[in-house]
Each structure stands twice: as structure tokens, then as C-alpha cells.
Amino acid sequence: NFFKKITIFKMKNIKKKEENIGILLAMIFSFITHTYIVQPFVIPTSSMERTLLVGDFLLVSKIHYGLRMPISPIYIPFTHNNIIGNIKSYISIFQWPYFRFSSIQSVQRNDIVVFNFPKDHNHKIIDRKDHYIKRCVGLPGDLISIKKGILFVNSKKERSFLEKQQAYFIKTENIPLNVEYLEKEMDVKDIEYIGEKNNEHFYQIMLNEKKAVDIKNLFENIIFIKKYILPIHFKEHYIFPNHFDWNRDFFGPLHIPKKGEFIKLNPKNIHIYNEIFNYEKVEKIDIVSKKYYKVKNNYYFMMGDNRHNSSDSRYWGFVPEDHIVGKPIFIWMSIDWDRKSPINIFSWKFRWDRMMKTIDGKHSYLSLFFLFSFVYIIYFLFKSEKSSTQ
């Protein structure tokens, strides 16, 4: 009995060590995957609606556009820039130089891209800046302009897509809009009630063209519904680059800098490229004495699909190539939560039609997910039964 007890004790210790090693290996594997291959992200704002919805959980590939090696190597695993509040999760004293491996594919026009926000002044290290996700509408060397809310790239009108949203101005007569129906039945979230005058009710709602047509046909008390386009002479004070009378709907033309090209500098455009000089660490004294400047990096122009509710390149400028993180692959989970109280789990609703789907919605991996889950459950039950008989 004594030797039997010792044997059982040793077997338990061996089993415990195996379990600990298994947990450690799983953590190491997860860390390597998270850092070098794919990383999960969640959509917190409506700037990309209706392509990406608030509550979409994404997997983002870090190797499609070339794996960017960590610049800040000393940090708490599975955290980004802050732990709680303003307490940083990394040490900025030691930094690796920027290095990126060769890409599987280059950034294409209209790609949805995850990148570090260039104007995040709370974090100086590139890979610790806040994450943004937008659509890349302008590549290095492109000429961007917006007229009446319509984007033109190299003088060509942008490719239309159904999910693009803009602000619509709606006026109803006698009866207000049925906001509850819009939110619950038509999944319209961004609704702003402007006010009432002479028994007429005014709203500003973010819609795509299809939703606008559906609402117009559905409510008989709507007097008119039209896109809310800012006048050409209206200047938005926070628009980039703050030296022109531009706004979100009348913007440009603006040239996007390309690596290796020479930009002819003059009093009109030098303000546009001030940020470029800062990124590339060029002394302004040296710039004043030059008529041309050779660009050292590629830059991109990003915009949200929710065109009138997006903080993007129209407001803060270009995205340098070294700020690009990766390419979203698919939505692995999607939760429709109360935007005013997202932590209220009792109000959560799973969007089953979006789970395990590619970003463009053309392909679904939900069946593979259920197959994998079924195999895992069978394996777990088999392992539990086997261990109980030993």
C-alpha cells in the first residue's frame, strides 16, 4: 500500500507538471500569435458603419502588409499602451529601431487598414499609439479631392459601395419620426433630434442610400429627406491642414507624398507638409533654404465609411507607412450592445449573421467554427474520460 501511494503521488505530480507545462506552452503560443501573426481588435465607434459595426470583433493579420517588429520590447503581454487610466503598460527607455519584413501584398486603394494614430501625443513610440481602423482611399502619389461630399482620386470618382454612410437631414410634418422603430427594426443608430418648429420636426441621421430610400418610402409624414452637405465656403476649423477654406464635403485637391519623389516647396503648400517634416525629423531651418524636398517615406490617406461621423485624414492628415499595423481578415464575433452602457451584458445581442465572416461579407467560416468546436468538445470529453479511468 505504501509503494502504491508513492506511485499515485508521483503520477499526480507528473500530471500536474504536464498540465502546468501545457498552460505555459499555450500562453507562449498565444503571445507569439498575438505579437507576430494575428491580433484581435474590437470596433468601439461608428466611424466605419455600415461596413463595420460597433461591437464587431476582428482578427487582424500582421503579415499581409509586412510584419512590423516590436519597437518597444519591454511591456506587459496582451496589453497595448495603458493598463488602467494613464498607467502605461510599457517602458519607453529602451527601443528597437523600426524594421518591417517584406509584405505578402501592398496596401491597395479601398483596403480597410488598422494603423497607429499618428496624432496620439500621449504615446511617443509608434507601436504604442492608439489603434485606428479606416479605409485607405489614397495611396502614395495620389491626388485627393472631395466635391459635394463625393470623393475623387486622381480626378476619378470613387468606386461606389452600398455601406457608405452620410448625414441626412429629415423633416417630418405633424408627427415625429418613430425613432424606436428605426433603432430596433431598421438598425439605425445615429439619430439626432434637432428640434421642432411650426409643428415640423427636424432630424439628422447617418444613413446609407438604401436606408434613406427605405425610410422615405416607409414614413408618409416625411416632407423631405436629403443629404446634409456643408456649403463650399463654410470652413471647418479642425480640418487638415488648417490653412485652407476646406471642410469635410469640399476638400482639396491634396497630393499624397510618395517615397523618393521631390516636392516643390512654396508658401502655399509648405504648411501641408509640416507634419511630414516632423515625421522625417527634418529641421525647419533646412527646409526654408530648399526649393525641393525629397520624401523619405510613403504616406496614405484614410477615411471612415461613415463619412460625416469619422475622425480621419481630413482632420489630422497623412498616415506614415511605419504606422501601419495590419489587414483585417474576418469578424469572429459581433455583439449589438447598448452604446450608452456597453458593459451592461444583459442588453447584449449576438449578431449571428456577422460571426465568422470576412470583412466584405462574401465568405463565412461559421460552419468551420462549429466543426472545430464539436471536435474540441469530443476531444475534451475523451481526455476527461481517459484521465478518470487511470
Disulfide bonds with the S-S distance in Angstrom:
none
